[in-house]
Amino acid sequence: ELGGRLWRFVDTAGIRRRQHMAHGADYYASLRTAAAMDRAEVAVVLLEAPHVISEQDVRIIQLALESGRALVLAYNKWDQMDEERRHQLEKEIDRDLAHVAWAPRVNISALTGWHKDRLVPALDTALESWDRRIPTGKLNAFLGELVAAHPHPLRGGKQPRILFATQASTRPPTFVLFTTGFLDPGYRRFIVRRLRETFGFEGTPIEIGMRIREKRARRR
């Protein structure tokens, strides 16, 4: 019970390094973790704050992203760190977790319950974003202004254009862009950044797909 409400937490099995996952108990532990992630709505990734962010931590976060879950990062044992380590950890987060800078961060102590009340607002924020839908008119007005100010770079002498966009689904928010050509990954990331700046989406991944309009053959 948190914040006067009941939450169901599933403690996943530990994931070891990739070379140990191909056999035995470790392999089945990884399968159980993936299955739990697929059934979840929000993933709370628990990081041991006094320790350096590991490759394994980054992989677990990536698993949450690939599963399309809402995401909250919880830094355990934060109360045990001195000021120097906290400053160092902030640098590590900026460097190694820049791709999930949009995820809410909560500093807690699992042992003492310190700051556990801060977990609920982070969970609510992430879940609300995960379920957010942008009206089609508002979405296309946003994209029209964005493309006018920052058009896609020329590709082979041609400039791909976005004709229309729609939000296909939520959980996570998924957008489909109807275009005249292929949009570079960097430009799609730029659109995602601006979507976050304009509409929030704190705590959820955003997916963008494309449908390229085929040129019709001219009739003779």
N, C-alpha and C positions, 0 to 999 in steps of 0.2 A: 504494500500500500504506500503510494507516494502522492502527495498533494491531495489527499482525501479520495483518491481513485485507485482502483485495482489495475495493475499492469502485470502482464505475463512476460517474464524474462526467461530466455533459454540460454543457458551457459554452454557455449559450444566447446567441442573438444579442441585441444591445442593443435596447431598446425606446425609441423616441423619443416625444416628446410627441404627444398624441392628434391634433393637426391635421396631423401629418406622416405619419400611418399609413395614409392612404387611397390611396396610390399608390406604385408603384415598389418599389425594394429594401426600403424601410422596412416596407411592407405585408407582404411575404413573410418578412421577419425576424420580425415579430410572430407570423405563423402558425407559423413554426418553433419559436419560444419556447413558444407555447401547446401545440404537439404534444409537445415535450420534457417540458413540465410534466405532461401527461396520462399520459406513459409512466413518470414518476418515482414513487418511493415517498416520498421526502423532498425538500423544496426547501430549499436553503441560499441564503438571500438575502444577497448580499454588499453591505455598505454602506460607503462611504468615510467613515471616522470623522472625519477633519478637516473634512469639508464638512457644511453644514447638510442635514438630512434633507429631501429634495425631494418634490415631488408625484409624480414618476416613481417614486421608491422606494416610496411608499405604494401606487401603482398595481400595481407588481410583486408586492408582498406580497398585495394584494387578488386578483390573478390566482392566486396559490398557494392562497389560501383558497377561491376559487370552484372550483378544481380538486380540492379536498378532500385536498390533500397534507399530510403531516406537515411541520413548519416549524422551521427553525433560523435564527437571525439571527447573521451573522458580521460583526463590525466590523473592517474592514481598516485597517491603518496606525495602530492604536491606540497602538503604541509611539512614534509620531512626535508625539503630542499632549502639550502641557503640562498642568499640573494645572487651570488655569483653563478650558481647552477641554473637558477631561473632565467637569468639573462642569457646564458649559453643555450638553454633549451629553446628560448624564443627564436634565436638565430637558426637552430636546427629545424624548427617548425617552418620558418620562412623559406629555408632552403629545400628541405626534403618533402614537405607537404603543401607546397605552393598550389598544386593541382586540386587540392580540396580546401582552399582558403575560405570557401563559402560554407563549410561545415561548422555548426556551433561548437564551441569549446567550453568544457566544464572542468574545473579543477576540484578533485574530490579526494576523500580517504575512504576506501572500502572498509578498512578496519574499524575506524571510529565513527563513520557516518558523517564526517565533516563535509559540509556543503552539499549533502545529497539532495537537499531541497531545491538546489539550482538545476538539477537534472530535468525536472518536469517542464519548466519553461522551454528548455532546449529541445526536448522531445516534442512538445506541442508545436513549436516553430517549424521544426523539420517536417512533421507530419502534415501541417497545414500547407506548406510549400509543395510537398509531394503530391498533394491533392488539388493544387491550384490550377484553374483553367482561365485562359485569357480569351475574351470575346474576339471573334474573327475580325470584326471591324477595327477594334483597338489594336490588334496584332498587326494588321496590314497598314494601318496609319503609322505605327511605330517603325515598321520596316521601310515604308516609303520615305520617311524622314531620314532614316539611317543610311539607306542606299544613295539618296540624293547628296548627302554630306560626305559619304565615304563609299564611292562606287568600287566594285570589284576590279582588281587590276586586269589589264589586257592579257589574254591567253592566246598566243598564236595570231595576234592581230585582231582578235575578237574579244568582246567584253560580255561575259555571261550576265544575264539579268534575272532578277527574281520577279516573276509575273504575279505570284499569289502565294499566300501561306495560310495554313490552317493548323490548329492544334488537334492532332489525331487522338490523343489519349492523355490520361494522367497516370500517376503511380508507376513510373515517374512521368513528369511532363514531357510529352513527345510532340515535336513539331515537324511538319512536312512542308518543304519549300518547292514550289513548282517553278522551274527555271528554264532558261534557254540554253544552258550549258553547265558543265561541271564546276562546282564551287570549290576552291582550294580549301583544304583542312584549316589553314590559318584563318581564312575569312569566316569559316563556320564557327571557329573558336571565338573570333571577334564578335559575331552575332550573339553567341551564348553569353559573353561577358556583358554586352549591352542589355540583353534580356534581364540579367541579374541586377544590373544597375537601375533599370527602369521598373521592374516588377517584383524584385526581391528574390524569391526562390532560395532563401537561405536554408541550407540543410538537405537539399535534394539535387541529385544529378539531373541534367537536362539532355535529352536526346534530340538530334536533328537529322532528318532524312531528306533526300532529294528525289524529285521526279523530273527528269529532263524531258522537255517537249521535243518530240521527234519532228524533224522537218518533213512536211508532206511533199511527196513527189508531184511535180507539175504535170498536169495532163496535156498531152499533145493534141 
